[in-house]
Amino acid sequence: MRNMKGNILLPLLVLIALVVVLGLVLVSSRKQSTQGTISYPTNQEQDLAIQSNSDEPEDIEKDLNNTDLNGLDSELVNIDSELSSQ
């Protein structure tokens, strides 16, 4: 009788361990898939959205002068590092 309990106990423990590991993998993959999906507009993006609709050269020049393009590619470094780490 004791031998039968030992035969059932080992597969039961292995099954429980597998369920726990699969649960952890599932939770981890959900966290990774939701990270970085929400993007809020930056001040630059908001400024670009309120530019004039005029096609007059003076208005276009005013919009260009009011547009800050410094740091426009600053996120490219982050993207490159994320792609190279995977």
C-alpha positions, 0 to 999 in steps of 0.5 A, a space after each residue: 500500500 505504501 508503494 502505491 502512495 509513493 507512485 502516486 505522490 511523485 507524479 502529483 508533485 510533478 504535475 503541481 510544479 508544472 502548473 505553477 511554472 506554466 502559471 508564472 510563464 503566463 503571468 510574465 508574458 502578459 506583463 511583457 505584452 502590456 508594457 509600452 503599449 500606452 503612449 501619451 502625447 508629448 508636449 512636442 506632439 501637442 504643439 504640432 497638433 495646434 499648428 495653423 492650417 494656412 498655406 501662406 508662406 508667413 504662416 508656414 514660416 511661423 509654424 516652422 519657427 515655433 516647432 522645436 525639433 531638438 531631441 526629435 530622434 532621442 527615442 531611437 536610442 531606446 528603440 535600438 537598445 530594446 531591439 538589440 537586447 531581444 
